[in-house]
Amino acid sequence: MQAPAGPVASEPATAEKSRDALRAAQLYYLQDLTMDAIARELRTSRSSVSRLLSYARDHGLVEIRVISPLDRFSVLQRDLRDRFGVNAHVVPVPDSTSDIDRLERVALSAARILTPYFDSNMTLGIAWGATINAVSRHLQKKATHNSRIVQLNGAGNTSTTGIDYASEILRRFGEAFNASVQQFPVPAFFDDPATRDAMWRERTTKRVLDMQRHTDIALFGVGSTFSEVPSHVYAGGYLDAEDYAALDAADVVGDIATVFYRLDGSHDGIPLNARSTGPDPAVMHAVARRICVVSGASKITALRGALAAGMITDLVLDELAARTLLTEDTAQRLRTSRE
């Protein structure tokens, strides 16, 4: 790629700016030139070079990774991989950080981690919720072609269609990756399992279900009634007193895409799952990369159930959550060995 013939314009067209940003990034990251040297080569100012490098990072032209096999985060990641068989990404967040700020920092890291995984000719399945909503606000732009974003579970309830909430999350992903978006305009839970079964036989619904079955990446959080930042399914009017009683009776600890499970990972015999529009666990297991994003120690019980179910291949969580998960797992193993 040749350098521009003249000075870099202050507001070039998008294609030209991407070209200049890529050129600056190659000189800076691959050839170790200083910003002053790059400015001379591109015949522009040092501040313009700085803006071009920022543009390259923000638009996915540059991927920065920090790797240290010696720090405590790498040790935690190794321990999580060894204990649970997942590719873990531990986000450094001080223990004193508020739950809302903790979520934002984990979501930012998750958005950065997702970008290199998702590419052209791929389908990304999205399970809406407070965590993935936060991730959607931090996405970097990455141009792909023939890629799709598909909603994994319905969002309607008795007081709202849920379309505005879910579609805004999907829209952000679609715009970030230049991907087409497929909504799933059904309730989160049907009143009657027979209604869901009938709906699933409709050709229009079958088309979306087929897209879900051919998803390359699934992105989701874990729902929990114990979370400091309330999971949307529990705070958004989706469940009534009778539903909560049924979940308690079934020893439910959490959900993924409105499909509920117990601490041991089992999901059979939970009545609400017969009415849920979330993908069957067998469908989720068939997805090659299943990225779970968790923030805070209050979701650890729900996370342990998801791990026991084998629902996760990649886990993004903060340091406190990682330590708590490993501590609780060690305690459980000790209790089991004594029984």
C-alpha positions in Angstrom: 0.0 0.0 0.0 1.5 3.3 -1.1 1.5 6.5 1.1 -0.8 9.3 0.1 0.5 11.6 -2.5 -0.3 14.7 -0.5 -1.0 15.8 3.1 -3.6 13.8 5.0 -6.8 15.8 4.9 -8.4 16.9 8.1 -11.7 15.2 7.3 -11.1 12.7 4.5 -13.8 10.4 3.1 -14.3 7.2 5.1 -12.4 5.0 2.7 -9.5 7.4 2.5 -9.4 7.8 6.3 -9.4 4.0 6.7 -6.6 3.7 4.3 -4.6 6.4 6.1 -5.3 4.9 9.5 -4.2 1.4 8.3 -1.0 2.9 6.9 -0.3 4.7 10.1 -1.0 1.6 12.1 1.3 -0.5 10.0 4.1 2.0 10.4 3.6 2.3 14.2 2.9 -1.2 15.2 4.7 -3.3 12.6 7.7 -1.1 11.8 8.1 0.6 15.2 8.3 4.1 13.7 7.6 7.0 16.1 4.6 9.2 15.6 6.9 12.0 14.6 8.5 9.8 11.9 5.0 8.7 10.7 3.9 12.3 10.6 6.8 13.1 8.3 6.2 10.2 6.0 2.5 11.0 5.8 3.1 14.7 5.5 0.8 15.5 8.4 1.0 16.5 12.0 1.8 14.4 15.0 -1.7 15.0 16.4 -3.3 13.8 13.1 -1.2 10.6 13.4 -2.5 10.1 16.9 -6.1 10.5 15.7 -5.5 8.0 12.9 -4.1 5.4 15.3 -7.2 5.9 17.5 -9.4 5.5 14.5 -7.6 2.3 13.6 -8.2 0.9 17.1 -11.8 2.0 17.3 -12.7 0.5 13.9 -11.1 -2.8 14.3 -8.1 -2.2 12.0 -5.8 -2.9 15.0 -6.1 -5.6 17.6 -4.1 -5.1 20.8 -3.5 -7.9 23.2 -1.7 -7.8 26.5 -0.2 -11.2 27.4 1.7 -11.9 30.6 2.2 -15.5 31.8 3.2 -14.3 35.3 0.5 -11.9 36.5 -2.4 -12.9 38.7 -4.9 -12.6 36.0 -3.1 -15.1 33.8 -2.9 -17.5 36.8 -6.7 -17.1 37.4 -7.3 -17.7 33.7 -5.2 -20.9 33.8 -6.9 -22.1 36.9 -10.4 -21.5 35.3 -9.3 -23.4 32.2 -8.0 -26.3 34.2 -11.0 -26.5 36.5 -13.8 -25.9 34.0 -12.4 -26.4 30.5 -13.2 -22.9 29.4 -11.2 -20.2 27.6 -11.3 -17.5 30.4 -10.7 -13.8 30.1 -10.3 -12.2 33.6 -10.9 -8.4 33.6 -9.0 -6.4 36.2 -11.5 -4.5 38.3 -10.8 -3.3 41.9 -13.0 -5.1 44.5 -14.3 -1.7 45.7 -15.8 -0.9 42.3 -19.6 -0.5 42.2 -21.6 -3.2 40.5 -22.7 -0.9 37.8 -19.2 0.3 37.0 -17.9 -3.3 37.3 -20.5 -4.4 34.6 -19.4 -1.6 32.3 -15.7 -2.6 32.5 -16.5 -6.2 32.0 -18.8 -5.4 29.1 -16.1 -3.2 27.5 -13.6 -6.0 27.6 -16.2 -8.5 26.3 -16.9 -6.2 23.3 -13.2 -6.0 22.5 -12.8 -9.8 22.8 -15.7 -10.5 20.6 -14.5 -8.4 17.6 -11.7 -10.7 16.3 -13.9 -13.8 16.8 -16.7 -12.6 14.5 -16.1 -12.3 10.8 -17.6 -12.4 7.4 -20.0 -15.3 6.5 -20.7 -15.9 10.1 -23.9 -15.8 12.3 -23.9 -14.4 15.8 -26.7 -15.4 18.1 -27.6 -12.8 20.8 -29.5 -13.5 24.0 -30.8 -10.1 25.2 -30.3 -9.0 28.8 -28.7 -6.4 31.0 -25.2 -7.7 30.4 -25.4 -8.0 26.6 -27.1 -4.6 26.5 -24.0 -3.2 28.2 -21.7 -5.1 25.8 -23.6 -3.7 22.8 -22.8 -0.1 23.9 -19.0 -0.8 23.7 -18.7 -2.5 20.3 -15.9 -1.6 17.9 -16.8 -1.2 14.3 -15.6 -4.1 12.0 -16.7 -4.3 8.5 -17.9 -7.8 7.5 -19.9 -9.1 4.6 -22.6 -11.8 4.4 -22.8 -11.9 8.2 -25.9 -12.1 10.3 -27.1 -11.3 13.9 -30.0 -13.4 15.1 -32.0 -13.0 18.3 -32.0 -16.2 20.3 -35.1 -15.8 22.4 -38.3 -13.8 22.4 -38.7 -10.6 24.4 -42.4 -10.0 24.8 -44.4 -10.2 28.0 -47.9 -9.2 29.1 -47.0 -5.5 29.4 -44.7 -5.0 26.4 -43.7 -6.6 23.1 -40.1 -6.3 24.1 -39.3 -5.3 20.5 -37.9 -1.9 21.3 -35.5 -3.3 24.0 -34.3 -6.3 22.0 -34.1 -4.5 18.6 -31.9 -1.8 20.0 -29.4 -4.3 21.2 -29.5 -6.2 17.9 -29.2 -2.9 16.0 -26.0 -2.0 17.7 -24.4 -5.3 16.8 -25.7 -5.1 13.2 -24.2 -1.6 12.8 -20.9 -2.5 14.4 -20.3 -5.4 12.1 -22.3 -4.3 9.0 -24.4 -7.4 9.4 -28.0 -8.1 8.7 -30.3 -8.5 11.7 -33.0 -11.1 12.3 -35.4 -10.4 15.2 -37.4 -13.1 16.9 -40.8 -11.5 17.4 -42.4 -13.9 19.9 -43.0 -13.7 23.6 -40.2 -14.7 26.0 -42.7 -17.3 27.5 -45.9 -18.6 26.0 -48.9 -19.1 28.3 -49.3 -22.7 27.0 -46.6 -25.1 25.8 -49.0 -26.2 23.1 -49.1 -22.7 21.7 -45.3 -22.7 21.4 -45.3 -26.1 19.7 -47.8 -24.8 17.2 -45.8 -21.6 16.6 -42.6 -23.6 16.1 -44.3 -25.5 13.2 -45.0 -22.2 11.3 -42.6 -21.7 8.3 -41.8 -18.1 9.3 -40.7 -19.3 12.8 -38.9 -22.3 11.4 -36.7 -19.9 9.3 -35.5 -18.1 12.5 -35.1 -21.4 14.4 -32.9 -22.7 11.5 -30.7 -19.6 11.7 -30.3 -20.2 15.4 -29.3 -23.8 14.8 -26.6 -22.6 12.3 -25.1 -20.0 14.7 -21.3 -19.8 14.7 -21.1 -17.8 17.9 -23.6 -17.4 20.8 -23.2 -14.4 23.1 -25.1 -14.4 26.4 -25.0 -13.6 30.1 -26.4 -15.7 32.9 -29.7 -14.6 34.6 -29.9 -14.7 38.3 -32.4 -13.7 41.0 -29.4 -12.9 43.3 -27.7 -10.4 41.0 -26.9 -6.9 42.4 -27.6 -5.6 38.9 -31.0 -7.2 38.2 -31.2 -9.6 35.3 -33.8 -8.2 32.8 -35.9 -11.4 32.8 -36.4 -11.1 36.5 -36.8 -7.3 36.7 -38.8 -6.7 33.5 -42.2 -8.2 34.3 -41.6 -11.6 32.6 -42.3 -13.7 35.7 -45.2 -13.7 38.2 -45.5 -15.1 41.7 -46.6 -18.5 40.4 -43.6 -18.6 38.1 -41.2 -17.8 40.9 -42.7 -20.5 43.1 -42.3 -23.0 40.3 -38.7 -22.0 39.9 -38.0 -22.4 43.6 -39.7 -25.8 43.7 -37.5 -26.9 40.9 -34.3 -25.6 42.6 -33.5 -23.3 39.7 -30.3 -21.2 40.1 -30.3 -19.3 36.8 -31.1 -19.1 33.1 -29.4 -18.7 29.7 -31.7 -17.0 27.1 -34.7 -17.7 29.4 -34.0 -21.4 29.6 -33.6 -22.4 33.3 -31.3 -24.8 35.0 -30.2 -26.1 38.4 -26.9 -26.0 40.1 -25.9 -29.4 38.7 -26.6 -28.1 35.2 -29.8 -30.1 34.6 -32.8 -28.5 33.0 -35.3 -31.3 32.6 -38.5 -31.2 34.5 -38.6 -27.4 34.9 -42.1 -26.5 33.8 -41.3 -23.0 32.6 -38.8 -24.3 30.1 -41.7 -25.9 28.2 -43.1 -22.4 27.6 -39.7 -20.7 27.0 -38.7 -19.4 23.6 -35.0 -19.7 24.2 -33.0 -22.3 22.3 -32.9 -25.9 23.7 -29.6 -26.7 25.4 -28.9 -29.2 22.7 -29.0 -26.4 20.1 -26.7 -24.2 22.2 -24.2 -27.1 22.7 -24.0 -27.4 18.9 -22.7 -23.8 18.6 -18.9 -23.9 18.2 -18.1 -20.8 20.3 -20.4 -19.9 23.3 -19.3 -16.7 25.0 -20.6 -16.0 28.4 -20.2 -12.6 30.1 -20.5 -12.4 33.9 -20.0 -9.4 36.2 -19.9 -9.6 40.0 -19.8 -12.3 42.6 -23.6 -12.4 43.1 -24.0 -14.3 39.8 -21.5 -17.1 40.7 -24.2 -19.6 41.7 -25.9 -19.1 38.3 -22.5 -19.3 36.6 -21.6 -22.6 38.3 -24.9 -24.1 37.0 -24.1 -22.9 33.5 -20.6 -24.4 33.7 -22.0 -27.7 35.0 -24.3 -27.8 32.0 -21.3 -27.4 29.7 -22.9 -24.3 28.1 -19.7 -22.2 28.0 -16.6 -22.3 25.8 -15.4 -18.7 26.5 -15.9 -16.9 29.8 -15.4 -13.2 30.3 -15.6 -12.1 34.0 -14.1 -9.8 36.5 -11.3 -10.7 39.0 -13.6 -10.8 42.0 -16.0 -13.2 40.2 -13.1 -15.4 39.1 -11.7 -15.7 42.6 -15.2 -16.4 44.1 -15.9 -19.0 41.5 -12.6 -20.8 42.2 -13.1 -20.5 45.9 -16.6 -21.9 45.9 -15.6 -24.7 43.5 -12.7 -25.7 45.9 -15.1 -25.7 48.9 -17.6 -27.8 47.0 -14.9 -30.4 46.1 -13.8 -30.6 49.7 -17.4 -31.1 50.9 -17.9 -33.8 48.2 -14.7 -35.6 49.1 -15.7 -35.8 52.8 -19.2 -37.2 52.1 
